[in-house]
Amino acid sequence: MVGYAASMTVALLAHDFAVAHELDLVAWLGGVQFAIALSALFTTLALYRDDDLIPTAMLLTLITAVGGIVALMIQGLVQTHSLFAAMVVAIVAPFTFFVRALVLIPGFAALVWLARKLRRFLAPETMLPPNGAA
């Protein structure tokens, strides 16, 4: 969760810096590093863990929701140089969990299911041998 939050924070701050200084490449690089971090998180949880679909989707939702909230709090603190923006995000954030859960859990469950169906192509080293021997 900490790594995801740090990655999203760097991406948000890179975007803010790029907009302020008209450096499109910096915003693009921040987005690329965030996409790599999200891909690594999803791949690890979907292919390298043996949890069921719903617990995996719930864990992905929890990590992305809390990590996103922490990143927005840090971004607000850096942008405004005041704790007020971070406090507002902290107060409002718990109310967004229900909506995030309604939207993200089914979506993540479908993506995890699809990734596990394509496991033989995406991560063949994670598959058990046909006879079940290790």
Backbone hydrogen bonds in HBPLUS format (Angstrom, degrees):
<---DONOR---> <-ACCEPTOR-->    atom                        ^
c    i                          cat <-CA-CA->   ^        H-A-AA   ^      H-
h    n   atom  resd res      DA  || num        DHA   H-A  angle D-A-AA Bond
n    s   type  num  typ     dist DA aas  dist angle  dist       angle   num
A0005-ALA N   A0001-MET O   2.92 MM   4  6.12 163.6  1.95 149.5 154.2     1
A0006-ALA N   A0002-VAL O   2.84 MM   4  6.02 159.5  1.88 150.3 156.3     2
A0007-SER N   A0003-GLY O   2.90 MM   4  6.04 157.3  1.96 144.5 151.0     3
A0008-MET N   A0004-TYR O   2.91 MM   4  6.13 162.9  1.94 152.4 156.8     4
A0009-THR N   A0005-ALA O   2.87 MM   4  6.00 153.8  1.94 145.1 153.0     5
A0010-VAL N   A0006-ALA O   2.96 MM   4  6.18 162.7  1.99 149.8 153.6     6
A0011-ALA N   A0007-SER O   3.00 MM   4  6.24 158.6  2.05 146.4 152.5     7
A0012-LEU N   A0008-MET O   2.86 MM   4  6.09 161.3  1.90 151.4 156.2     8
A0013-LEU N   A0009-THR O   2.89 MM   4  6.07 167.0  1.90 155.8 159.5     9
A0014-ALA N   A0010-VAL O   2.83 MM   4  5.91 153.1  1.90 146.1 154.1    10
A0015-HIS N   A0011-ALA O   2.96 MM   4  6.13 153.6  2.03 143.5 150.6    11
A0016-ASP N   A0012-LEU O   2.95 MM   4  6.25 161.3  1.99 149.1 154.0    12
A0017-PHE N   A0013-LEU O   2.89 MM   4  6.04 162.9  1.92 147.9 152.8    13
A0018-ALA N   A0014-ALA O   2.83 MM   4  5.94 157.9  1.88 145.4 152.2    14
A0019-VAL N   A0015-HIS O   2.91 MM   4  6.11 156.6  1.96 151.2 157.0    15
A0020-ALA N   A0016-ASP O   3.02 MM   4  6.20 161.5  2.06 148.1 153.2    16
A0021-HIS N   A0017-PHE O   2.97 MM   4  6.11 147.4  2.08 147.5 156.0    17
A0022-GLU N   A0018-ALA O   2.73 MM   4  5.33 105.6  2.28 138.0 151.2    18
A0023-LEU N   A0018-ALA O   2.89 MM   5  4.50 153.6  1.96 125.2 133.4    19
A0028-TRP N   A0024-ASP O   2.96 MM   4  6.20 158.0  2.01 150.7 157.3    20
A0029-LEU N   A0025-LEU O   2.85 MM   4  6.06 161.1  1.89 150.6 155.3    21
A0030-GLY N   A0026-VAL O   2.95 MM   4  6.14 154.2  2.02 146.4 153.3    22
A0031-GLY N   A0027-ALA O   3.03 MM   4  6.27 154.2  2.10 144.9 151.6    23
A0032-VAL N   A0028-TRP O   2.91 MM   4  6.20 150.2  2.00 148.2 157.0    24
A0033-GLN N   A0029-LEU O   2.99 MM   4  6.21 163.9  2.01 150.3 153.6    25
A0034-PHE N   A0030-GLY O   3.11 MM   4  6.27 148.3  2.21 140.2 148.9    26
A0035-ALA N   A0031-GLY O   2.91 MM   4  6.13 155.6  1.97 145.6 152.4    27
A0036-ILE N   A0032-VAL O   2.95 MM   4  6.21 152.8  2.03 149.5 156.8    28
A0037-ALA N   A0033-GLN O   3.07 MM   4  6.23 155.9  2.13 139.5 145.7    29
A0038-LEU N   A0034-PHE O   2.89 MM   4  6.13 163.5  1.91 154.6 158.8    30
A0039-SER N   A0035-ALA O   2.92 MM   4  6.01 154.6  1.99 141.7 149.1    31
A0040-ALA N   A0036-ILE O   2.93 MM   4  6.12 155.1  1.99 147.0 153.5    32
A0041-LEU N   A0037-ALA O   2.98 MM   4  6.21 158.0  2.03 147.9 153.9    33
A0042-PHE N   A0038-LEU O   2.94 MM   4  6.12 170.0  1.95 152.2 154.8    34
A0043-THR N   A0039-SER O   2.87 MM   4  5.93 165.6  1.89 148.9 153.6    35
A0044-THR N   A0040-ALA O   2.98 MM   4  6.00 161.4  2.01 144.2 149.6    36
A0045-LEU N   A0041-LEU O   3.06 MM   4  6.26 168.5  2.08 153.6 156.4    37
A0046-ALA N   A0042-PHE O   2.77 MM   4  5.77 158.3  1.82 153.5 160.5    38
A0047-LEU N   A0043-THR O   2.93 MM   4  5.55 162.5  1.96 142.1 147.7    39
A0048-TYR N   A0044-THR O   3.19 MM   4  5.08 139.9  2.36 117.5 128.7    40
A0056-THR N   A0052-ASP O   3.23 MM   4  6.24 156.3  2.29 144.3 151.2    41
A0057-ALA N   A0053-LEU O   2.86 MM   4  6.09 159.7  1.90 154.1 160.4    42
A0058-MET N   A0054-ILE O   2.81 MM   4  6.00 155.4  1.87 153.3 160.6    43
A0059-LEU N   A0055-PRO O   2.90 MM   4  6.07 154.3  1.97 143.3 150.1    44
A0060-LEU N   A0056-THR O   2.93 MM   4  6.17 160.9  1.96 150.7 155.7    45
A0061-THR N   A0057-ALA O   2.93 MM   4  6.08 155.7  1.99 143.4 150.4    46
A0062-LEU N   A0058-MET O   2.86 MM   4  6.06 159.8  1.90 148.1 153.6    47
A0063-ILE N   A0059-LEU O   2.92 MM   4  6.09 168.1  1.94 152.5 155.7    48
A0064-THR N   A0060-LEU O   2.96 MM   4  6.07 166.9  1.98 148.9 152.9    49
A0065-ALA N   A0061-THR O   2.86 MM   4  5.86 154.5  1.92 146.6 154.3    50
A0066-VAL N   A0062-LEU O   2.95 MM   4  5.97 170.5  1.96 153.4 155.5    51
A0067-GLY N   A0063-ILE O   2.90 MM   4  5.69 153.7  1.97 139.4 148.2    52
A0068-GLY N   A0064-THR O   2.94 MM   4  5.75 148.6  2.04 129.3 138.1    53
A0069-ILE N   A0065-ALA O   2.99 MM   4  6.20 154.0  2.06 147.3 154.2    54
A0070-VAL N   A0066-VAL O   2.94 MM   4  6.16 165.5  1.96 153.8 157.5    55
A0071-ALA N   A0067-GLY O   2.96 MM   4  6.10 159.0  2.01 144.2 150.5    56
A0072-LEU N   A0068-GLY O   2.93 MM   4  6.12 156.2  1.98 145.2 151.4    57
A0073-MET N   A0069-ILE O   2.91 MM   4  6.15 150.3  2.00 146.5 155.0    58
A0074-ILE N   A0070-VAL O   2.97 MM   4  6.26 160.6  2.01 152.7 157.2    59
A0075-GLN N   A0071-ALA O   2.87 MM   4  6.04 159.1  1.91 148.2 154.7    60
A0076-GLY N   A0072-LEU O   2.91 MM   4  6.02 162.2  1.94 144.7 149.4    61
A0077-LEU N   A0073-MET O   2.99 MM   4  6.17 152.5  2.06 143.9 151.6    62
A0078-VAL N   A0074-ILE O   2.89 MM   4  6.13 158.7  1.94 151.8 157.0    63
A0079-GLN N   A0075-GLN O   2.85 MM   4  6.00 164.6  1.87 155.2 159.8    64
A0080-THR N   A0076-GLY O   3.01 MM   4  5.92 168.1  2.03 144.8 148.6    65
A0081-HIS N   A0077-LEU O   2.90 MM   4  5.23 133.5  2.12 131.5 141.9    66
A0087-MET N   A0083-LEU O   2.88 MM   4  6.11 154.5  1.94 155.2 163.3    67
A0088-VAL N   A0084-PHE O   2.92 MM   4  6.19 155.8  1.98 153.2 159.3    68
A0089-VAL N   A0085-ALA O   3.09 MM   4  6.35 163.3  2.12 148.8 152.8    69
A0090-ALA N   A0086-ALA O   2.93 MM   4  6.12 156.9  1.98 144.7 151.7    70
A0091-ILE N   A0087-MET O   2.91 MM   4  6.10 143.9  2.05 145.1 154.2    71
A0092-VAL N   A0088-VAL O   2.99 MM   4  6.15 163.4  2.02 153.9 157.8    72
A0093-ALA N   A0089-VAL O   2.83 MM   4  5.59 151.5  1.91 149.7 157.0    73
A0095-PHE N   A0092-VAL O   3.11 MM   3  5.79 141.0  2.27 120.8 130.4    74
A0096-THR N   A0093-ALA O   2.89 MM   3  5.34 151.8  1.97 116.1 125.0    75
A0097-PHE N   A0094-PRO O   3.38 MM   3  5.49 152.6  2.47  99.4 106.8    76
A0100-ARG N   A0096-THR O   2.93 MM   4  6.12 166.3  1.95 158.4 162.9    77
A0101-ALA N   A0097-PHE O   2.82 MM   4  5.95 158.4  1.86 150.5 156.6    78
A0102-LEU N   A0098-PHE O   2.99 MM   4  6.25 158.4  2.03 148.1 153.5    79
A0103-VAL N   A0099-VAL O   3.08 MM   4  6.29 150.3  2.17 148.5 155.9    80
A0104-LEU N   A0100-ARG O   2.67 MM   4  5.61 166.6  1.69 159.0 163.3    81
A0105-ILE N   A0101-ALA O   3.20 MM   4  5.40 154.1  2.27 127.2 135.0    82
A0108-PHE N   A0104-LEU O   2.70 MM   4  5.81 170.2  1.71 164.8 166.8    83
A0109-ALA N   A0105-ILE O   2.88 MM   4  5.94 156.4  1.93 148.5 155.7    84
A0110-ALA N   A0106-PRO O   3.01 MM   4  6.19 156.9  2.07 143.9 149.2    85
A0111-LEU N   A0107-GLY O   3.01 MM   4  6.29 157.4  2.07 146.7 153.2    86
A0112-VAL N   A0108-PHE O   2.80 MM   4  5.96 160.2  1.84 153.8 158.9    87
A0113-TRP N   A0109-ALA O   2.94 MM   4  6.05 160.3  1.98 145.9 151.6    88
A0114-LEU N   A0110-ALA O   2.97 MM   4  6.16 162.2  2.00 146.7 151.4    89
A0115-ALA N   A0111-LEU O   2.85 MM   4  6.05 160.1  1.89 146.9 152.8    90
A0116-ARG N   A0112-VAL O   2.88 MM   4  6.06 155.0  1.94 149.4 156.1    91
A0117-LYS N   A0113-TRP O   2.94 MM   4  6.19 143.5  2.07 144.6 155.0    92
A0118-LEU N   A0114-LEU O   3.03 MM   4  6.27 142.3  2.17 143.9 154.0    93
A0119-ARG N   A0116-ARG O   3.32 MM   3  4.75 161.9  2.36  96.1  97.7    94
A0121-PHE N   A0118-LEU O   2.97 MM   3  5.56 145.3  2.09 116.1 125.7    95
A0122-LEU N   A0118-LEU O   2.94 MM   4  6.12 158.1  1.99 152.1 159.2    96
A0123-ALA N   A0119-ARG O   2.81 MM   4  5.25 160.4  1.84 138.8 145.7    97
A0126-THR N   A0123-ALA O   3.09 MM   3  5.80 166.1  2.11 122.3 126.8    98
A0127-MET N   A0124-PRO O   3.21 MM   3  5.58 167.4  2.22 113.1 116.9    99
A0132-GLY N   A0129-PRO O   2.96 MM   3  5.31 159.6  2.01 115.5 122.2   100
